[in-house]
């Protein structure tokens, strides 16, 4: 009987670990602790990872050995994860806390932040260097709003 409980426990833990987890870029309370520059730089790192993923996916394309196929899947997953991190950072951090309707250039800011989300979505949908570079360019368009203050 004890072995059954142990196996059931391990199955439940395995199931819980395999379920998607919600990750927030920052708390959604007015804590006043913001480092916009760091978040933009983090998104640039994510974009660089998307670019590297695309490069390696194209190098692995057509290879039929198991190791290459396994690596191909891992790079697809990496590309997807980092593009999604960019979407989450824009939606959960910038659009909820930093882009405000009271800003004089609200429409411009909103448009540029939306362009990042669209570029990240396209980077998820495509394994092209053009899509990866468009994501990078869209993020760079935000840098002027969030300068390094230190």
N, C-alpha and C positions, 0 to 999 in steps of 0.2 A: 504494500500500500504506500509506503514512504517513497519508493522509487517513482510511482505514478505521480505523486504530488510534485516531486522534483522535476520530472519531465514536463508536467503541466505548467509549472512556474517558469521554466526556461522557455517554453513556447509562448507564454504571455509576454515575457520580457522581450523576446525576439520580435513579436508582433508590434509591441509598443515602440521599439527602436526603429522599425521599418516604416512607421507612419510618418507622414509629412509633419514637420514642426514649423510653427509660426515664429518668425524672427522679426523683431522690430528694430529699425535703424537707431531709434532713440526713444526714450519714454515720451508719452503723450500727456504729460502734466507740465505745468509752467515752471519747470525747474530753473530755467535761465542758463543752463549749461550747454553751450553750443560751440562746436568747432566746425563751422561750415567748410573751411579750407581743407580740413582733414577728410571730410566726407567727399569732397570733390576729388581729392588726391586718391582716396580709396576707390572711387568709381573709375578713375584713370587706370589704376592697377587692374581692376576688373576688366576694363576694355583691352588692356595689354594681354591679359590672359585669354580673352576671346580671340584676339589676333593670333596668339601663339597656337591656340587650339585649332583654328582654321588652317594655319600653315601645316601643322602636323597631320590633320585629317586629310589634307590633300596629298601629303607624302605617303600616307598609309592607304589611300584609295586604291582599290584593285588588288591589294595583297590578300592572299587567301589562307596564309598560315594562321593557326589559332592564336598565336601570340599577337600578331598584327591586328587581327579582328578584335581581340580583347582590348588592346590599346585604343583602337578606333572607337569602341564603345565608351571607354573611359574619357576620351577627349570630347566626344559628343556631350557626355554628361557634364564635363567641366565647363564647356562653352555655355550650355544651358544654365548651369548654376550661376555663373558669373554675370551673364546677361540678366538673369532674374534678380540678382543682388542689386544691380543698377536700378532696375524698375522699382524694387522695394525701397531703396534709398530715396529715390525721387518722390515716390508716393507717400511713404510713411514718415519721411523726415522733411524734405523740402516743401512739398505741396501742403502738408498739414501744419507746418510750423513756421516756415521761413518766407514763403510767397504769400503776401497778404493783399487783399482787395484794396486796402488803403494806400498801397504804394503807387506813386505817380506812374511808374512804368509797369503796372500790374499785367496788362495784356501782353506786353513784350516778354516779361519774365515767364508768364504762364505758357506762352507759345514756345519759348526756348526749353522750358522744362518738359513740356509735352513732346517736343522733338526728340529729347533724350529717350523717353519711354518708347516712342515709335521706333527709333533707331535700335534700341535694345531688343524690341520685339522682332524686328527684321533680322537682327544678328542671330536670334534664336532660330528663325525660320530658314536661314541661308547659311551655307558654309563657304561664303565668298569673302575675299579680302576687302572687297568694296563695302560690304555690309559692316565688317569689323571696323574699317577706317571711318565709315559714316558715324558709327557709335562714338568713336574717339573724338571726332570733330564736333559732334553735338555736345559732348561733355565739356570740351574745351570752350565752347561758346558760353558756358556758365561761369568760367573762372573770373571774369570781370566783376561779377556780383559778389563773389566770396574771396576777396584777396587775403593773402597771408598777413595776419595782424601781429605776429610775434617778431 
